[in-house]
Amino acid sequence: MNSNYYIPQTPKSKELIQFIWQVDGTPAFKNEIIIPKGNVEVIFNFSGVAVNAQLDDKQVQLTKCFINGFNTSPILVKLPMHHIFFGVQFHPIVIKKLFGTPVNEITNRVVDLTQIDPEFNSLWHQLAHKESFTEKAALICTWAEKKYFDMQPREQLLNSFLVNELQQTISVNELAKNICYSTRQLSRKIYELTGLNTEDILLYKKYLRSVNLMQHTQLPLTEIAYESHFADQSHFIKSFRLFAKLAPGEYRQSKSSVKGHIFEDVR
């Protein structure tokens, strides 16, 4: 499998897009499990076939252009013999303004963007005619910059909180005060951006921190629980299982070189 990765460089595209990626080739495995990673991605499928997947116990098809929301459950993808996926991870604050729908409406869902707006059918064809990943990335950045809008300071602060790996120990009241929202306003905003309430997003961020530490360090799980600010080991295991549907030790044993991804069933 070949993989490519690009971080936008211009100020406007950087405010809308976190990064762009592509994988292509024939995978050595039949199944890919993606545990929740705290992001919203638009993925263009150039494989030539609809790809079957399972999300939150529901069978779904990954069509040629789809958006996958801020998941709180793993997604199982049944990989075709050969596939090409081109993905764009957007900042959560921009989703409603770019796509006309708040993130909470696509949490744990896969939505066919070509059914929402015919523009994405045209965009898929434009990308398909680009020969290289670099050309595709440049096209997406140009498309995004045409959609550019100014974010308000409070929106920037809230987006920074959501994409920043840290800040798990902040209280709801402290977070609301820092962003200049009432706790009720903050809860409404976070729910719209993630599908989670404020308390749950703080727990979710602890979970995400633990995933990152397991991927990039050899720390024992007890230390990871401490560094991720869980109350104790039992709380860590229970919370991790809530989102990933497997225990931390199970994830560490089966994880791949790609954070949050597990590959199963060798071809």
N, C-alpha and C positions, 0 to 999 in steps of 0.2 A: 504494500500500500504506500502511495505517495501522499505527503501532507504539506500544506503551505499555510502560512500565518502572516497576517499583516495588521499593523496598528496604524490607523489614519494619522496623517501628519499635519494637515491644514487645521487651523483653529475651528472652523465651522464644522467640518466632518468629525473632529475629535469630540465636539460637544454632543454629537448625535450617536456616534458609533464607538463602541469599546474596541472591537477588533473584528477582523474578517478572516475566514479560514476556508480551506478546501481539502477534502480527502478523495482520492480516486485510486482505482485499482481493483484487484481481486483479493478480498480478505481471506485470511487463513481460518477464520471462525464463521460459524453460521449465525450466532446470536450475539448481540451487543446489549448489555444492560447499562443504562445511564441513570445514575442516582441523581436526586435533585441537586442542582448546581447554583440556584439563585440567579438565573438570568432569563432573558427573553430573546429568542433567536428567530430570525427569518431564514429558512433554508430552501434553496433551489435544488431540485433533484434533476440531474441530467443523466440518470441511469437508463432512461428509456422505458422504465417500468415503474408502476406504483409499488411502493415498498410497504409490506405489512408490519404492523407494530401493535403493541399492547400497552395501554396507559391507564392506570387506575382501574384495572380489571376490565377495561373496554377494548375491543378490537378496533383499530383505526388503520386508515391507509395514509401513507405519506405521499401525497401527490406531488406534482411538479413544482409547486411553490406554496409553502405553508409556513405558518407561524406557530411556534410552540411556546406556551406561556411559562409563568413563574411556578414551576412544578413543586409539589410537596410529596409526590410519589414517583418511584422509578418508572422509566419507560423501557420496554423490551423491544428492540428492533431486530427483525428477521432479515439478515443481510443477504442481498442477491449475490450471485456469483461475481458480478462486476458492477460497481456503482461509482457515481461521481456526485458528491454532495458539496455544495458551495453555501457557506453559512455566514450570516451577518448578526453579530450580537450587538443589540442596541442598548443604550442607557434606558432604564425603566421609565424615567420621567417623560421620555419623548414618545412613547408608544401611542398614547391616545391621540396626540396631535398629528402623528404621522399616519396612523392607520384607522383613526376614527373610533377606536374601541378601547376602553380601559383594560388594564392587564387582568383585573379580577374576573373579567368575562372570558378570559382564555386560560386561566389557571388550570393545570391538569387537563388541558385540551390541545388538540392539534386542529388548526383551522386553515382551510384552503383559501389562500388569499385571492386566487383568481376568481373565486365566487363572490368575494367582497368588492373587489375593484378590478375591472378589466385591464387597468394599467399594468398590473402585475403579470398578466399574460404577455403583454408587449415587452415588459422588462425581462421576463424569462427568455424570450426569443432574442433580445439584444445580447444578453449574456451568453446564450448558447453559441452565438456567432463569434464570440471572442476566443482567440486561440489559446491564450495563456491566462494563468491565475492573475498575473499583474494587470492585464487588461481588464479582467472582470472586476478586480478591486477598484481600479480607477473609475470604471463606469458607475459602480455603486456609490463611491464617494461623490462623484459629480451629481448623481441623482439625489443623494441626501442633501447636498449643499443647496440644491434648488428648492428643497423643502424647509430650509433653515428658518428658525424663529428664535427670538431672544428669550432666554429663560429668566424668570424672575429670581432674585437672590434667594428667596425661601425655597424655590424649586431646586436651585443648584445645591443648597445645603442638604435638602432631603435626598436628592439623587446621590450626593457624595456619601451620605450615611448608608444608603442601600448598597452601593458598590464597594465601599471600604470594608476590608476584611475585619477590621478591628471594631471597637466601640460596643462590644457585647455587654460590658458591665454598666453602661449608662442606664439610669432609670427612665421610666416613661415621662415623669415630670421634668427631669433634666433635659431629655431630648426635646420635649415640647418647648421648653424655655429657650434652648439653644437655637431652635428653628423659628421661634416667634409664632408658634401656633398654640391654641388651647389644646388640652389633651383630647378633647372631642374632635377638633379639627384635624389633629395629627392622626388619630385613629382612622378617620374617614379617608384622609389622603393616602395613608399607608395601605389601607384595604384596597383602594382603587388601583394602587401601583403594584400590589403583590397578591391580593386575595387573602391576606393574613391580617389579623389585628396587631396592635402595637406590641403586646406582650409576646405573641407568637413569633413576631419577626425578630425579637431579641433572642429568643430561644433558637430560631432558625439560623441566626448569625453565629451562635456558638457551635451549632452543628457544622456549618460551613467552615469555620475555623478549624475544627477537628479534622475534617476531610483534608484540608490543605496541609496540616501538620503530618497526617499519616502519609500523604503523598510525597512530601519533601523532607521528612526527617525520619530518624530511627528511634525517636523517643518512645519509651514504654507507654502503654495505653493509660496508665495511671497518671503519668506526667502530662499526656495530651489532655486528659480530662481536666487537670489543674490549669494548664495553659489556656484552655478554651473556656474557663470560668464556670464549669459545671459544679454543682454543689458537692457531688461525690461521684464515685465510680458507677454506682447504681443509677444515678440520675443521667450520667453520660450514656450508658448503655441503653436505657429506656428512651431517651430523647433521640439518639442516633437511629434506633430501630423504628421510631415513629416516622421518620422521613425516608430512610434508606431501605426499610423493611428487611434489614439484616443487622447483625451485631457488629460493632467496630472491628472486633477480631476477624470476623468473616470477611469484611471488606478489605482489611489489610492483607489478608492471605490471598485474595483473588483479584486485587486491583491490577490494572494495567499501567503502562507508562503514561497514559492520558488520564489526568485527574478526573475522577467521577465515573470512569468507564470500566466495565468488566466485560471480557470476551469469553464466550463459552462455546463448546462443541466444535472441536477441530474438524475441518472438512476432510 
